[in-house]
Amino acid sequence: MDDEFTLVDQVIARALLRKLPPKQRKALVLRFWHNYTLVEVAKSLRVSWGEADEIMKSALLALKDECMKQPRFSRALRNMPVLL
């Protein structure tokens, strides 16, 4: 698999992101697309810092599980160091 993030990869990633519950999706978009800090994400979601952290961890684990089902991503993910 090529290391480039292609248009096909972007389409798949967006589709997987849409599968998440709204609060998890919003947390990830704010954190990784808009570069919010975790404190800013928590304020935006109107939850505590700890709750925001748990929302983000749950969302990332759910995305990883969904990505593992995609042949395009699964090989690359198996070779990545553990992030969570």
C-alpha positions, 0 to 999 in steps of 0.5 A, a space after each residue: 500500500 502506498 503511504 499517500 493519502 489518496 482521494 479514495 482514502 479521504 472518501 472512505 475516512 469521511 464515510 467512517 467518520 459519519 458512522 460515529 455518534 454526533 458527539 464523537 464525530 464533533 470531538 474528532 473534527 474539532 480536535 484534528 481538523 480545527 486544531 482545538 485543544 482538548 480543553 477547547 473541545 470539552 468547552 465546545 461539547 459542554 463536558 468536563 475535560 475527562 469526559 472529552 478525553 473519554 469521548 475522543 478515546 472511544 471515537 478513535 477506537 471505534 474508527 480503528 475498529 472500522 478501519 481494520 475492516 477495510 482492506 485498504 487500511 488494515 495492513 497499514 494499521 497492523 504495522 503502526 505502533 500502538 497509539 492508544 
